[in-house]
Amino acid sequence: MNIITLKVPRVFTQFTDGKIIVELKAHSTMNALLQLVEIYPELKSHVFTDKQQLQSHLCLFLNNEQVMHDTPVREKDIIKIIPAMIGG
């Protein structure tokens, strides 16, 4: 497993004890997200659908490149969860 950094959107910090950055040991982006919601269970419904899919209004970035929710990670990678912007 690799030590990675996961950056949480500010809107989710109410569920992460105010933390924006969480360091985890993970082998994929999905594994990191599952660990995140295990540590902070109140986040689960905000991150995943009932079928364990990433919520459609969230985008996942690995080292500033948009990726799918089960992409392999390497040591020191940075994962960002970005809420999609909705215009009106």
C-alpha positions as CSV (number, residue, x, y, z in Angstrom):
1,M,0.0,0.0,0.0
2,N,1.1,3.5,-0.8
3,I,0.8,6.6,1.5
4,I,-1.3,9.1,-0.4
5,T,-2.9,12.5,0.4
6,L,-6.6,12.9,-0.1
7,K,-8.0,16.5,-0.2
8,V,-11.6,16.8,0.9
9,P,-13.8,19.7,-0.3
10,R,-14.3,22.4,2.3
11,V,-18.1,21.6,2.2
12,F,-17.3,18.1,3.6
13,T,-15.1,19.4,6.5
14,Q,-18.1,19.4,8.8
15,F,-17.9,15.6,8.6
16,T,-14.1,15.3,8.9
17,D,-13.5,17.2,12.1
18,G,-12.5,20.2,10.1
19,K,-9.8,18.4,8.2
20,I,-9.2,19.2,4.5
21,I,-6.2,16.9,4.1
22,V,-6.3,13.2,5.1
23,E,-3.3,10.9,4.7
24,L,-4.1,7.3,3.9
25,K,-2.5,4.0,2.8
26,A,-4.2,2.9,-0.4
27,H,-3.6,1.0,-3.6
28,S,-6.4,2.7,-5.6
29,T,-8.6,5.8,-5.6
30,M,-11.6,3.6,-4.6
31,N,-9.6,2.0,-1.8
32,A,-8.8,5.5,-0.5
33,L,-12.4,6.7,-0.7
34,L,-13.6,3.6,1.2
35,Q,-11.0,4.2,3.9
36,L,-12.1,7.8,4.1
37,V,-15.8,6.9,4.7
38,E,-14.7,4.2,7.2
39,I,-12.9,6.9,9.2
40,Y,-15.7,9.4,8.7
41,P,-18.9,7.4,8.3
42,E,-21.1,10.5,8.0
43,L,-19.4,11.2,4.7
44,K,-20.5,7.9,3.1
45,S,-23.9,9.1,1.7
46,H,-22.2,12.3,0.4
47,V,-19.4,10.4,-1.4
48,F,-21.2,7.2,-2.6
49,T,-24.5,6.1,-3.9
50,D,-26.3,3.1,-2.5
51,K,-24.5,1.0,-5.1
52,Q,-21.0,2.1,-4.0
53,Q,-20.6,4.4,-7.0
54,L,-19.1,7.9,-6.7
55,Q,-21.9,10.4,-6.4
56,S,-22.5,11.9,-9.9
57,H,-22.0,15.5,-8.7
58,L,-18.4,14.7,-7.6
59,C,-15.3,14.6,-9.7
60,L,-12.2,12.8,-8.7
61,F,-8.7,14.0,-9.6
62,L,-5.4,12.2,-9.2
63,N,-2.4,14.5,-9.4
64,N,-4.6,17.2,-11.1
65,E,-5.9,14.8,-13.8
66,Q,-9.5,13.7,-13.7
67,V,-9.8,9.9,-13.2
68,M,-12.3,7.2,-12.7
69,H,-13.1,6.0,-9.1
70,D,-10.9,2.9,-9.2
71,T,-7.6,4.1,-10.5
72,P,-4.3,2.7,-9.1
73,V,-2.3,5.1,-7.0
74,R,1.4,5.4,-6.2
75,E,3.3,6.7,-3.2
76,K,2.8,10.4,-2.5
77,D,-0.1,10.7,-5.0
78,I,-2.7,13.4,-4.3
79,I,-6.4,12.6,-4.7
80,K,-8.8,15.5,-4.8
81,I,-12.6,15.2,-4.5
82,I,-14.1,18.2,-6.3
83,P,-17.9,18.9,-6.3
84,A,-19.1,19.7,-9.8
85,M,-20.2,23.3,-10.4
86,I,-23.8,23.8,-11.4
87,G,-24.7,26.9,-13.2
88,G,-28.1,28.5,-13.7
